[in-house]
Every structure is written in structure tokens, then in C-alpha cells.
Amino acid sequence: MKRVISGCLFLLISASSFSQSKHSFTLGKDDFLLDGKPFQIISGEIHPARIPKEYWRHRIQMAKAMGCNTIAAYIFWNYHELKPEIFDFKSANRDIAEFVRICQQEGMWVLFRPGPYVCAEWDFGGLPTYLLKIPDIKIRCMDTRYMSAVTGYINRVAKEIKSLQCTNGGPILMVQIENEYGSFGNDKQYLEELRKLWLKNGINVPFYTADGSTPYMLEAGNIDGAAIGLDSGGSEADFEQAKKRNPNVPSFSSETYPGWLTHWGEKFAKPGTGDLKREVEYLLRNKKSLNFYVIHGGTNFGFTAGANAGSPTQYQPDITSYDYDAPINEQGLPTEKYFMLRSLIEKYVDVKIPDMPAPIPVIEIPAFAMRFSTTIWNHLPVPVYSPQPKPMEAFDQNQGLMLYRTKLIGHKSGKLKIWEPHDYALVFLNGKYINTVYRDGGDWTIELPKTTTPNPQLDILVEGMGHINFAQFMIDRKGITDRVTLNSMTLMNWEIFSLPMNEDFAMKAASADQEVDKRPCSFFKGEFDLTVTGDTYFDMSRYTKGIVYVNGHNIGRYWNKGPQQRLFCPAGWLKKGNNEIIVFDLHQSEVADISGKTSLE
């Protein structure tokens, strides 16, 4: 995530004029050239992995109705290769070739952004977390272990898109190499190797890079012959920096930001429209290409949200919603920004912008009762022994929960410190909840009280909340990453329980109700009936911190820290008649009703 052309006729191409026809797309000195003529890209970014497949066409149509002629799409490597060499490009919303075909059917060109690293506020920036099982792995460079995995990914994803390049009758105009690499590293050999891999796999459309508009980022992140994307490019000074880097290729604003991301504990990011309008008007008036990042964000369903960190002790996890205050909101509706941008674009294009598609129905669900089901303590698997704690990735677990258990010998009370808690830890002594240790800020010490038990049992239950997705601290394993000390004594001999909290685990755990248990970490269950289905937002404001599953779908995390209190659920995950919802809450033992609302706020 983060961070054209002058003097000629710029075209918006209709569906009939490029559907199934082969085209050339090349880089002039100043212009993008489509079949030899200058072409202005007006793109809207949409991520197919964040949107149910049945809504892809609607969101693409919404982008076109705002005046866009192109769709930019990040592809998340870890969404398609969950285990080494096992790829999925078909299930649920993973069929990226179909997404590209729908773009073409709707008369839209495509900027393809496959990474391998993408950022995007997505878990680990799109990289597969199985890489973190390698203790000394180095990413985004020529580390042979990393490059072996990258090669397998590019070889596979190229098969999905080779026939969909404009040179083969498809809509893909350009492919991005890496993402904002100048903000991370300076291995130009690595970037060139990525280009060679795409070329070897038959990708023959132009390439581009995307970096902040500063000299060092552009020098480190751009490679000769690739178009220059600016994240963002909104002034003459920005484009002058691109020309200094390479005067022989066109540049464009590869990420123009109508909105912004939000972390837990912040207010919803809602940037104003004044600067946005001035920036977009500058780009349109000067015939410079641009991509709105994002025109529609969608949702970080399940455990796909990432996190940011600007220091070794900072940790800023992203909320479940990727509404992003974008022109098209999380549920697919136009906002004030949408209409402002539509009116602005309309002044500068020479085709009629189509009408918007009909909105997706949204419903309210009256409050319905929940009941206690069970606790996590009744569903512990067989543990694995380890002299010292190990992170989740060592056990092929991505996120969810992991329980670390040991007996206290020697010191039995005092200052307990976790080195390091990634990311949110609940500490129990002899089954009694003591306190919480949160990663952000570096204060990882709590006071263990005295006990009369000869060898007290210490339990540390750790929740992973999203791998860091940007900048220098991306090697971010989950669970306890090193050791635990009590009064500076290292605690040994641990039992480790894997609790992945995926849909199968949650459904099985909550399948049979048990006696009410007041210990934290409870499952609650409820049912509600529907006569009609529609999108809705489940209001979790009466709960504390946890995960929600609706009819077997993990719709994401909630946290009373805010700002998000409602979780989006698409209509396709609901059904007429009886529906089931399961809530896992880390702290709450009291049951509370839940309802469905029609908006995020």
C-alpha cells in the first residue's frame, strides 16, 4: 500500500473495442501507448480477496460508474498458497483469472499487482507465513530459501494470467514488480530477478514499480525500463522526481489516496476531500494517469488483517473492516467522495460515464439471545513438549491462539516478563486469570501474586493479531517468540497447545453446550431466523474482544477498544430460515444479545 501524459488525445476504451482483441501497450518517453496512441489510465483499486466473489462484478461496475477505465488488483500470495507448493486459485474468492475476465466483460483494463510482497494492510504483506518457520529467513532479497518459494509462486500465478494479457486478447496492461521496495531495501538484483521470472513465464506486457516520490526510494525501488509509479504523485514536484530517476519512461500516480487505514484504538480515518480534489484535478488536467488506492476496500475477513510497527516495541494491528473511508464503502455503496470524484472525472473524459448498478440489499436483524456454550479450557489438544517456548509458525500455525503451560519451580511469585508477547497474552496462575500483557509499547511485565501451591501452574494464552506488513520489522512470528522469565529466572519445560481458531476448530468446540464456566475464554452461541437475506453488520458492542463465526464463516475480530464495533457479514453467508452465530470472547463470561445493523457506524 503507500506510496500521464501530455499533449495528445487520451482515450477511454469501451468494452466492445477491446474485448477478445489483441492490443499493444507500450511505454513511450512521456506517455503510455495503447496501440500506439497515448492512453490515460484512470484506475480504481479493488482486492478480490477482500470481496465475496458474487460481488466482484458489482464493485467493478461501481468503479466504472465513477469514471474509471481500469481496475488495479493486488493479489495476495499467502491467500493462494496456504501450505508450501499447494495452491488454490479456484475456491471461494480466489479465482483471480475469473476476476480479470469480469473486468474485461465490463469494459475495464487491468493493472495486475501480484507482489510477491504487496503490503496492503494484509497479513505479512501477502507473504506466506510458512517462510517464518525458517529461523534465519531473510525476505525480499536474494536469500535462496525465499527466492525458491518466490519462484514457485510466480511460476504458478503466471499460468493464471498469461492468456489474459492485452497482447493475448485480455485486459491486463501492466504487471507491477514488488511494491514500494525503496521503502524497505536496495537489492536491485532481486528486483531484476523478479522481472526475469515473469519474462521466463511468458509475461510480455510492460512492468512498473511503485514507490514514494523521494530520490532515495525511487533509486532503490525502480529498475530501468519499468514505468515509475508514485505513491502518491500529486504535484509537479513529484513527477519531476520521477523524471530525474528515468527521463525515458512514463510515470503516474500509482496510489492516489481517497481514504486511509485504521488501527485498533484509533478513530476511524476520515481524511477530508479538499486535498484529494485538488490532487485529482491536477492529475486530470495535466493528463496524468492515476490509480485510486482504494476505490473500494472490502473486509479483512478471518485472520487476514495485518499490522504496522515503526519501532521494535510498537505494534499497531489493523481493524477487520477495510472500509478505508473509500469512495465505495465496505458494503458497496457510494459515498460523498464518490459523487465528487465522479463529477470531477466527468469534466475531463470524452465518453459518457454509465449509471451506477443497483445497490446490494442491506438488512437489520432484531436483537437475538445468545447462550454460553463452552470454554477453550474444555478443548485443549494434546500438547507438545518444548524446553523453551516456540512461536506458532514452528507448529505450522498462522494465527489464532497458542497456550503455553509450565510449573513454577524456584521463584513462584514476582515480576513475570514475556520475551516477547506476539501479540496479546492472558496470564493465569493455577487456573485463575491474573492480567493481560499487550505487545504494543514494550511493557511486557506483570506481577504474579504469591500462592500456597507447592508448584503452581502458569498458563499463558497468546492471541496472534496479524503479522506486520510494512517496513523493517516484518519478521514477526506469533505466540511467545523467545522466553519467559520470573524475577529474571528463565522458566523451562513447557507444554504447548495449538489452538488455530479456524472455522473447523470453532464449530467443533461449540457443537455441544456445557455447564456455565466463569473462566475467561468462552464460546457463546445463538440462532436467528430470516425471511429475507441481505448484507448486515453484527453489533458486537456488548462484548469485549474476540472472533465471530456466522454459519461457519469467520467474519473477523472485534475489540471494545474500538473504533470498530460492528462486523460486516455479506448476504451470501446468511440463509433464509435458521442461522447460527458463534462468538469466542477472550474476557467475557456474561452473555449479551447481538443484533444486525445496516452500516459500519
C-alpha positions as CSV (number, residue, x, y, z in Angstrom):
1,M,0.0,0.0,0.0
2,K,1.6,3.6,0.4
3,R,3.3,5.1,-1.6
4,V,0.0,10.7,-17.8
5,I,0.9,12.1,-20.0
6,S,0.7,15.2,-22.0
7,G,-0.3,16.9,-25.2
8,C,-2.4,14.3,-27.1
9,L,-5.8,12.7,-27.3
10,F,-6.4,10.4,-24.3
11,L,-8.8,7.6,-24.6
12,L,-11.4,5.8,-22.6
13,I,-11.9,2.5,-24.4
14,S,-15.3,0.7,-24.3
15,A,-15.8,-3.0,-23.8
16,S,-16.7,-3.6,-27.4
17,S,-13.5,-2.1,-28.7
18,F,-11.0,-4.3,-26.8
19,S,-12.9,-7.5,-25.9
20,Q,-11.0,-10.5,-27.1
21,S,-8.9,-8.4,-29.4
22,K,-5.1,-8.3,-29.1
23,H,-3.6,-5.0,-28.3
24,S,-0.1,-3.5,-27.8
25,F,0.6,-1.5,-24.7
26,T,4.0,0.1,-24.6
27,L,6.0,2.8,-22.7
28,G,6.7,6.0,-24.6
29,K,9.1,8.6,-23.2
30,D,6.2,10.5,-21.6
31,D,3.1,8.6,-22.5
32,F,1.5,5.2,-22.0
33,L,0.7,4.0,-25.6
34,L,-2.2,1.8,-26.3
35,D,-2.0,0.5,-29.9
36,G,0.5,3.3,-30.5
37,K,-1.8,6.1,-29.2
38,P,-1.4,8.0,-25.8
39,F,-3.7,6.5,-23.2
40,Q,-4.6,7.9,-19.8
41,I,-5.2,5.3,-17.1
42,I,-7.9,6.2,-14.6
43,S,-7.9,3.3,-12.3
44,G,-9.7,2.2,-9.2
45,E,-8.1,-0.4,-6.8
46,I,-10.1,-3.4,-5.8
47,H,-8.8,-6.5,-4.0
48,P,-10.7,-9.7,-5.0
49,A,-9.6,-11.5,-1.8
50,R,-11.4,-8.9,0.4
51,I,-14.7,-9.1,-1.5
52,P,-17.1,-12.1,-1.9
53,K,-16.9,-13.4,-5.4
54,E,-20.6,-12.8,-6.0
55,Y,-19.9,-9.0,-5.5
56,W,-17.0,-8.7,-7.8
57,R,-19.0,-7.6,-10.8
58,H,-21.0,-5.1,-8.8
59,R,-17.8,-3.4,-7.4
60,I,-16.2,-3.3,-10.9
61,Q,-19.4,-1.7,-12.2
62,M,-19.3,0.8,-9.4
63,A,-15.8,1.8,-10.3
64,K,-16.7,2.2,-14.0
65,A,-19.7,4.4,-13.0
66,M,-17.3,6.7,-11.1
67,G,-15.4,7.2,-14.4
68,C,-12.6,4.7,-14.1
69,N,-11.4,2.8,-17.2
70,T,-9.1,0.4,-15.3
71,I,-9.1,-1.8,-12.2
72,A,-5.9,-2.3,-10.2
73,A,-5.8,-5.5,-8.2
74,Y,-3.4,-6.7,-5.5
75,I,-3.0,-10.5,-5.4
76,F,-2.1,-11.9,-2.0
77,W,0.4,-14.8,-2.3
78,N,-0.5,-16.2,1.1
79,Y,-4.2,-16.3,0.2
80,H,-3.4,-18.8,-2.6
81,E,-0.5,-20.8,-1.2
82,L,-1.5,-21.7,2.4
83,K,0.9,-24.6,2.5
84,P,4.2,-25.0,0.6
85,E,3.5,-25.9,-3.1
86,I,-0.2,-26.3,-2.5
87,F,-2.0,-23.6,-4.5
88,D,-5.7,-22.6,-4.6
89,F,-6.9,-20.4,-7.4
90,K,-10.5,-21.7,-7.5
91,S,-12.2,-21.9,-4.2
92,A,-14.4,-19.1,-2.7
93,N,-13.0,-15.7,-4.0
94,R,-9.6,-17.0,-5.1
95,D,-10.3,-17.3,-8.9
96,I,-8.2,-14.3,-9.9
97,A,-8.4,-15.3,-13.6
98,E,-12.2,-15.0,-13.4
99,F,-11.9,-11.6,-11.7
100,V,-9.8,-10.4,-14.6
101,R,-12.3,-11.8,-17.1
102,I,-15.1,-10.0,-15.4
103,C,-13.1,-6.8,-15.6
104,Q,-12.8,-7.3,-19.3
105,Q,-16.5,-8.2,-19.7
106,E,-17.3,-4.9,-18.0
107,G,-15.0,-2.9,-20.4
108,M,-12.2,-2.4,-17.9
109,W,-8.5,-2.7,-18.3
110,V,-6.4,-4.2,-15.5
111,L,-3.2,-3.3,-13.6
112,F,-2.0,-6.5,-12.1
113,R,-0.2,-6.3,-8.8
114,P,1.0,-9.8,-7.7
115,G,3.8,-8.9,-5.3
116,P,5.3,-11.2,-4.2
117,Y,5.2,-8.6,-1.5
118,V,2.2,-6.1,-1.6
119,C,1.8,-4.5,1.9
120,A,-1.9,-3.6,1.6
121,E,-2.6,-3.8,5.4
122,W,-2.8,-7.5,4.7
123,D,-1.3,-10.2,7.0
124,F,2.5,-10.3,6.4
125,G,2.1,-8.1,3.4
126,G,0.9,-11.1,1.4
127,L,4.0,-13.3,2.0
128,P,3.2,-16.8,3.2
129,T,3.9,-17.3,6.9
130,Y,5.3,-20.8,6.3
131,L,8.5,-18.8,5.5
132,L,8.7,-17.8,9.2
133,K,9.3,-21.5,10.1
134,I,12.8,-21.0,8.8
135,P,14.6,-19.5,11.9
136,D,17.0,-17.2,9.9
137,I,14.9,-16.4,6.9
138,K,15.6,-13.1,5.1
139,I,12.7,-11.8,2.9
140,R,12.6,-9.5,-0.1
141,C,16.1,-10.3,-1.2
142,M,18.2,-13.0,-2.8
143,D,18.0,-15.4,0.2
144,T,17.9,-18.7,-1.7
145,R,15.1,-20.1,0.5
146,Y,13.0,-17.1,0.0
147,M,13.7,-17.0,-3.8
148,S,12.8,-20.7,-4.2
149,A,9.4,-20.0,-2.7
150,V,9.0,-16.8,-4.9
151,T,9.9,-18.8,-8.0
152,G,7.2,-21.4,-7.3
153,Y,4.7,-18.6,-6.8
154,I,5.5,-16.7,-9.9
155,N,5.6,-19.8,-12.0
156,R,2.1,-20.7,-10.8
157,V,0.4,-17.3,-10.9
158,A,1.8,-16.7,-14.4
159,K,-0.3,-19.6,-15.6
160,E,-3.4,-17.9,-14.4
161,I,-2.8,-14.6,-16.2
162,K,-0.6,-15.3,-19.3
163,S,-3.6,-15.6,-21.6
164,L,-5.2,-12.5,-20.1
165,Q,-2.5,-10.0,-21.1
166,C,-3.7,-7.4,-23.6
167,T,-1.1,-8.9,-26.1
168,N,-3.1,-12.1,-26.0
169,G,-6.6,-10.6,-26.1
170,G,-7.1,-10.0,-22.4
171,P,-7.3,-6.7,-20.4
172,I,-4.0,-6.8,-18.4
173,L,-1.9,-3.8,-19.4
174,M,0.9,-3.8,-16.9
175,V,2.3,-6.0,-14.1
176,Q,3.9,-4.5,-11.0
177,I,7.2,-5.7,-9.7
178,E,7.3,-6.0,-5.9
179,N,5.9,-3.0,-4.0
180,E,7.4,0.1,-2.5
181,Y,10.7,-1.6,-2.4
182,G,12.6,1.6,-2.0
183,S,11.0,2.0,1.5
184,F,12.5,-1.4,2.5
185,G,15.7,-2.4,0.8
186,N,18.1,-1.7,-2.1
187,D,18.7,-5.2,-3.7
188,K,18.4,-4.3,-7.4
189,Q,19.5,-7.8,-8.3
190,Y,16.4,-9.1,-6.5
191,L,14.1,-6.8,-8.5
192,E,15.8,-7.8,-11.8
193,E,15.4,-11.4,-10.9
194,L,11.6,-10.9,-10.4
195,R,11.4,-9.4,-13.8
196,K,13.3,-12.3,-15.3
197,L,11.0,-14.8,-13.7
198,W,7.9,-13.1,-15.2
199,L,9.5,-12.9,-18.6
200,K,10.5,-16.5,-18.4
201,N,6.9,-17.3,-17.8
202,G,5.6,-15.5,-20.9
203,I,4.6,-12.2,-19.3
204,N,5.4,-9.7,-22.1
205,V,3.3,-6.6,-21.1
206,P,5.3,-3.7,-19.6
207,F,6.3,-3.7,-15.9
208,Y,6.1,-0.9,-13.4
209,T,7.3,-0.3,-9.9
210,A,5.6,1.9,-7.2
211,D,7.5,4.0,-4.6
212,G,7.2,7.2,-2.7
213,S,8.2,10.3,-4.7
214,T,11.6,10.8,-3.0
215,P,15.0,10.4,-4.7
216,Y,16.3,7.5,-2.5
217,M,13.1,5.5,-2.7
218,L,12.9,5.8,-6.5
219,E,16.6,5.0,-6.9
220,A,16.3,1.8,-4.7
221,G,12.9,0.8,-5.8
222,N,12.7,1.4,-9.6
223,I,14.5,-0.6,-12.3
224,D,15.5,0.6,-15.7
225,G,12.8,0.0,-18.3
226,A,9.9,-0.2,-15.9
227,A,7.3,2.6,-15.7
228,I,7.5,4.7,-12.5
229,G,4.6,4.6,-10.1
230,L,4.4,7.3,-7.5
231,D,2.7,6.6,-4.1
232,S,1.4,9.1,-4.4
233,G,2.0,11.6,-7.2
234,G,0.0,14.7,-6.8
235,S,2.2,17.6,-7.8
236,E,4.7,18.7,-10.5
237,A,7.5,18.2,-8.0
238,D,6.6,14.6,-7.6
239,F,6.7,13.9,-11.3
240,E,9.9,15.9,-11.6
241,Q,11.5,13.4,-9.2
242,A,10.4,10.5,-11.4
243,K,11.9,12.2,-14.5
244,K,15.2,12.6,-12.6
245,R,15.2,8.9,-11.9
246,N,14.5,8.0,-15.5
247,P,13.5,10.5,-18.2
248,N,12.8,7.8,-20.7
249,V,9.7,6.1,-19.2
250,P,6.3,7.5,-18.2
251,S,5.3,8.0,-14.6
252,F,1.9,8.0,-12.9
253,S,0.3,8.3,-9.5
254,S,0.1,4.6,-8.7
255,E,-1.6,5.2,-5.4
256,T,-3.8,8.3,-5.0
257,Y,-5.4,8.1,-1.6
258,P,-9.1,9.0,-1.2
259,G,-9.1,7.5,2.3
260,W,-6.7,5.8,4.8
261,L,-6.3,2.8,7.0
262,T,-7.4,2.5,10.7
263,H,-5.7,0.6,13.6
264,W,-7.5,-0.7,16.7
265,G,-7.7,2.1,19.3
266,E,-7.7,4.9,16.8
267,K,-10.6,6.9,15.5
268,F,-11.9,5.9,12.1
269,A,-9.6,7.6,9.5
270,K,-11.7,10.1,7.6
271,P,-9.5,12.4,5.6
272,G,-11.2,15.4,4.0
273,T,-11.9,15.9,0.4
274,G,-10.2,19.3,-0.2
275,D,-6.7,18.0,-0.8
276,L,-8.0,15.0,-2.7
277,K,-10.0,17.1,-5.1
278,R,-7.0,19.4,-5.7
279,E,-4.7,16.5,-6.3
280,V,-7.0,14.6,-8.7
281,E,-7.9,17.8,-10.6
282,Y,-4.2,18.4,-11.1
283,L,-3.7,14.8,-12.4
284,L,-6.7,15.0,-14.8
285,R,-6.0,18.5,-16.0
286,N,-2.4,17.5,-16.9
287,K,-3.4,14.2,-18.5
288,K,-1.5,12.2,-15.9
289,S,-2.6,8.6,-15.2
290,L,-3.7,7.6,-11.7
291,N,-4.9,4.8,-9.6
292,F,-7.3,5.4,-6.6
293,Y,-6.0,3.4,-3.6
294,V,-8.5,2.2,-2.8
295,I,-11.7,2.9,-4.7
296,H,-13.3,0.1,-2.6
297,G,-11.6,-1.7,0.3
298,G,-13.8,-4.6,1.3
299,T,-13.2,-6.6,4.5
300,N,-10.3,-8.3,6.3
301,F,-12.3,-11.5,6.9
302,G,-10.9,-14.1,9.2
303,F,-7.3,-13.5,10.2
304,T,-6.2,-11.6,7.1
305,A,-5.7,-8.1,8.7
306,G,-2.1,-7.0,9.0
307,A,-0.3,-4.6,11.3
308,N,2.2,-1.8,11.4
309,A,5.2,-1.1,13.5
310,G,7.6,1.8,13.5
311,S,9.9,0.5,16.2
312,P,10.8,-2.8,17.8
313,T,8.3,-2.2,20.6
314,Q,5.5,-0.7,18.6
315,Y,2.6,-2.8,17.3
316,Q,-0.5,-1.4,15.5
317,P,-2.9,-4.1,14.3
318,D,-5.4,-3.2,11.7
319,I,-9.2,-3.4,12.3
320,T,-11.3,-6.0,10.5
321,S,-13.1,-3.5,8.2
322,Y,-11.1,-2.3,5.2
323,D,-13.8,0.4,4.5
324,Y,-10.8,2.8,4.3
325,D,-13.2,5.7,4.0
326,A,-13.1,4.9,0.3
327,P,-15.4,6.3,-2.4
328,I,-17.3,3.0,-2.4
329,N,-17.8,1.9,1.2
330,E,-17.4,-1.6,2.7
331,Q,-21.0,-2.6,1.7
332,G,-20.6,-1.3,-1.8
333,L,-22.5,2.0,-1.5
334,P,-21.3,5.3,-3.0
335,T,-20.2,8.0,-0.6
336,E,-19.9,11.8,-0.9
337,K,-16.3,11.3,-2.2
338,Y,-17.7,9.0,-4.9
339,F,-20.0,11.6,-6.3
340,M,-17.4,14.4,-6.0
341,L,-14.9,12.3,-7.9
342,R,-17.5,11.2,-10.5
343,S,-18.4,14.8,-11.2
344,L,-14.7,15.8,-11.5
345,I,-13.7,12.9,-13.8
346,E,-16.8,13.6,-16.0
347,K,-15.3,17.0,-16.8
348,Y,-12.2,15.5,-18.3
349,V,-13.3,12.4,-20.2
350,D,-14.8,12.2,-23.6
351,V,-17.2,9.3,-23.1
352,K,-20.5,9.1,-21.2
353,I,-20.0,7.6,-17.7
354,P,-22.5,4.9,-17.1
355,D,-25.1,4.8,-14.4
356,M,-24.4,3.0,-11.1
357,P,-25.7,-0.6,-10.7
358,A,-28.5,-1.2,-8.2
359,P,-27.3,-1.3,-4.6
360,I,-26.9,-4.6,-2.7
361,P,-29.8,-5.0,-0.2
362,V,-28.9,-4.5,3.4
363,I,-31.0,-5.7,6.4
364,E,-31.4,-5.1,10.0
365,I,-31.6,-8.1,12.3
366,P,-33.5,-7.6,15.6
367,A,-31.6,-8.4,18.8
368,F,-31.5,-12.1,19.4
369,A,-30.4,-14.1,22.5
370,M,-27.0,-15.8,22.9
371,R,-26.1,-18.5,25.4
372,F,-23.0,-19.9,27.0
373,S,-21.6,-22.9,25.1
374,T,-18.2,-23.9,26.4
375,T,-14.7,-22.5,27.2
376,I,-11.4,-23.0,25.4
377,W,-10.2,-24.9,28.5
378,N,-12.5,-27.8,27.7
379,H,-11.0,-28.2,24.2
380,L,-7.3,-28.3,24.7
381,P,-5.5,-30.7,22.3
382,V,-2.6,-33.0,23.2
383,P,0.3,-30.7,24.0
384,V,3.8,-30.7,22.5
385,Y,6.8,-30.5,24.9
386,S,9.5,-27.9,24.5
387,P,12.3,-26.8,26.8
388,Q,11.5,-23.2,25.7
389,P,8.5,-21.6,24.1
390,K,8.3,-21.7,20.4
391,P,6.2,-19.4,18.1
392,M,3.1,-20.5,16.3
393,E,4.8,-20.8,12.9
394,A,7.1,-23.6,14.3
395,F,3.9,-25.7,14.6
396,D,2.6,-24.7,11.1
397,Q,0.0,-22.4,12.7
398,N,-0.6,-19.0,11.3
399,Q,-2.5,-17.1,14.0
400,G,-5.4,-17.9,16.4
401,L,-4.3,-18.8,19.9
402,M,-1.5,-20.8,21.5
403,L,-1.4,-21.9,25.1
404,Y,2.0,-22.2,26.9
405,R,2.0,-24.1,30.2
406,T,4.7,-24.8,32.8
407,K,5.2,-25.5,36.5
408,L,6.9,-22.8,38.7
409,I,9.9,-24.1,40.5
410,G,12.2,-21.8,42.5
411,H,10.6,-18.4,42.0
412,K,6.8,-18.7,42.4
413,S,5.8,-15.0,42.5
414,G,7.1,-11.6,41.5
415,K,7.9,-10.0,38.2
416,L,6.9,-12.1,35.2
417,K,8.1,-11.0,31.8
418,I,7.3,-12.4,28.4
419,W,10.0,-12.0,25.8
420,E,8.0,-11.2,23.5
421,P,4.2,-11.5,23.6
422,H,3.0,-11.5,20.0
423,D,0.5,-10.1,20.3
424,Y,-2.0,-10.3,23.2
425,A,-1.4,-12.6,26.2
426,L,-3.6,-13.6,29.1
427,V,-1.8,-14.9,32.1
428,F,-3.3,-17.4,34.5
429,L,-1.9,-18.9,37.8
430,N,-3.5,-22.1,38.9
431,G,-6.3,-21.5,36.5
432,K,-7.1,-18.0,37.9
433,Y,-6.8,-15.1,35.5
434,I,-4.1,-12.6,36.7
435,N,-3.6,-10.0,34.0
436,T,-3.1,-9.2,30.3
437,V,0.1,-8.4,28.5
438,Y,-0.2,-6.5,25.3
439,R,2.7,-6.2,22.9
440,D,2.4,-2.5,21.9
441,G,4.6,-0.2,24.0
442,G,7.1,-2.8,25.3
443,D,5.7,-3.1,28.8
444,W,5.7,-6.9,29.0
445,T,5.9,-7.4,32.7
446,I,3.2,-8.2,35.2
447,E,3.2,-9.0,38.9
448,L,2.5,-12.7,39.8
449,P,0.8,-13.0,43.3
450,K,2.0,-15.3,46.0
451,T,0.4,-18.7,46.2
452,T,0.4,-21.6,48.7
453,T,0.5,-24.2,46.0
454,P,3.9,-26.1,46.1
455,N,4.4,-26.0,42.3
456,P,1.9,-23.5,40.8
457,Q,0.8,-24.0,37.2
458,L,1.4,-21.0,34.9
459,D,-0.7,-20.7,31.8
460,I,0.0,-18.0,29.1
461,L,-2.6,-17.9,26.4
462,V,-1.4,-15.8,23.4
463,E,-3.5,-14.4,20.6
464,G,-1.9,-13.5,17.2
465,M,-3.4,-10.4,15.8
466,G,-1.9,-10.0,12.4
467,H,1.7,-10.2,11.1
468,I,3.4,-6.9,10.4
469,N,3.0,-5.9,6.8
470,F,5.3,-2.9,6.2
471,A,8.8,-1.6,6.7
472,Q,11.7,-3.0,8.8
473,F,10.0,-5.3,11.4
474,M,8.2,-7.8,9.1
475,I,10.0,-10.8,10.6
476,D,7.1,-11.1,13.0
477,R,6.4,-14.5,14.5
478,K,3.3,-15.1,16.7
479,G,3.0,-16.5,20.2
480,I,5.9,-16.3,22.6
481,T,8.9,-15.6,20.4
482,D,11.8,-16.2,22.8
483,R,11.4,-17.0,26.5
484,V,9.6,-16.2,29.8
485,T,11.3,-15.0,33.0
486,L,10.2,-14.7,36.6
487,N,12.4,-12.4,38.6
488,S,15.0,-12.7,35.8
489,M,15.0,-16.5,36.1
490,T,14.2,-18.2,32.8
491,L,11.3,-20.6,33.1
492,M,11.9,-24.0,31.5
493,N,9.9,-27.1,30.4
494,W,6.8,-26.0,28.6
495,E,3.7,-27.8,27.3
496,I,2.4,-26.0,24.1
497,F,-1.2,-26.3,22.9
498,S,-2.1,-25.3,19.4
499,L,-5.5,-23.6,19.1
500,P,-5.8,-22.4,15.5
501,M,-9.3,-21.0,16.0
502,N,-10.2,-21.7,12.4
503,E,-13.7,-22.4,11.4
504,D,-13.5,-26.2,11.9
505,F,-12.0,-25.8,15.4
506,A,-14.6,-23.3,16.5
507,M,-17.5,-25.2,15.1
508,K,-16.4,-28.4,16.8
509,A,-15.7,-26.7,20.1
510,A,-19.1,-25.0,20.2
511,S,-21.1,-28.0,19.0
512,A,-22.2,-29.2,22.4
513,D,-23.3,-26.8,25.2
514,Q,-21.7,-27.4,28.7
515,E,-22.2,-26.1,32.2
516,V,-21.6,-22.3,32.6
517,D,-18.0,-21.6,33.4
518,K,-16.9,-18.2,34.6
519,R,-13.3,-18.5,33.5
520,P,-12.3,-16.2,30.6
521,C,-12.1,-17.5,27.0
522,S,-15.7,-18.6,26.4
523,F,-17.7,-19.6,23.4
524,F,-21.2,-18.2,23.1
525,K,-23.8,-19.4,20.6
526,G,-27.1,-18.1,19.2
527,E,-29.6,-18.6,16.4
528,F,-31.7,-16.2,14.4
529,D,-34.3,-16.7,11.7
530,L,-34.5,-14.7,8.5
531,T,-37.3,-14.4,5.9
532,V,-35.1,-12.5,3.6
533,T,-31.3,-12.2,3.3
534,G,-29.1,-9.2,2.8
535,D,-25.9,-7.7,3.9
536,T,-25.7,-6.8,7.6
537,Y,-23.3,-5.6,10.3
538,F,-23.3,-7.6,13.5
539,D,-23.1,-5.2,16.5
540,M,-20.5,-6.6,19.0
541,S,-20.5,-3.5,21.3
542,R,-21.7,-5.6,24.2
543,Y,-18.8,-8.0,24.0
544,T,-15.1,-7.4,24.9
545,K,-12.5,-9.0,22.5
546,G,-12.7,-11.9,20.2
547,I,-13.8,-13.6,17.0
548,V,-17.2,-14.1,15.3
549,Y,-18.3,-17.0,13.2
550,V,-21.6,-16.9,11.1
551,N,-22.8,-20.2,9.6
552,G,-19.3,-21.5,9.6
553,H,-17.6,-18.3,8.3
554,N,-15.0,-16.4,10.3
555,I,-16.1,-12.8,9.7
556,G,-13.2,-11.4,11.7
557,R,-12.1,-9.9,15.0
558,Y,-13.8,-7.4,17.3
559,W,-12.4,-5.4,20.2
560,N,-14.2,-3.0,22.5
561,K,-11.1,-0.8,22.3
562,G,-12.7,0.4,19.0
563,P,-13.3,2.2,16.9
564,Q,-15.0,-0.7,15.0
565,Q,-17.9,-2.2,16.9
566,R,-19.8,-3.8,14.0
567,L,-18.6,-6.6,11.7
568,F,-19.7,-6.8,8.1
569,C,-21.4,-10.1,7.0
570,P,-22.3,-10.5,3.3
571,A,-25.7,-11.8,2.3
572,G,-24.2,-14.9,0.8
573,W,-23.1,-16.1,4.2
574,L,-26.7,-15.9,5.5
575,K,-29.7,-18.0,4.6
576,K,-33.5,-17.9,4.8
577,G,-34.7,-19.7,7.9
578,N,-32.3,-20.6,10.8
579,N,-28.8,-19.1,11.1
580,E,-26.2,-19.8,13.7
581,I,-23.6,-17.4,15.1
582,I,-20.7,-18.4,17.4
583,V,-18.7,-15.8,19.4
584,F,-15.4,-16.5,21.1
585,D,-14.5,-13.9,23.7
586,L,-11.2,-13.8,25.5
587,H,-12.5,-11.9,28.5
588,Q,-16.3,-12.0,28.8
589,S,-18.2,-14.6,30.8
590,E,-21.6,-12.8,30.7
591,V,-24.0,-13.4,27.9
592,A,-25.3,-10.5,25.8
593,D,-27.7,-10.1,22.9
594,I,-26.5,-9.4,19.4
595,S,-28.3,-7.6,16.5
596,G,-27.6,-6.8,12.9
597,K,-27.3,-3.2,11.7
598,T,-27.3,-1.6,8.3
599,S,-24.0,0.3,8.5
600,L,-20.5,0.2,9.9
601,E,-21.3,3.1,12.4
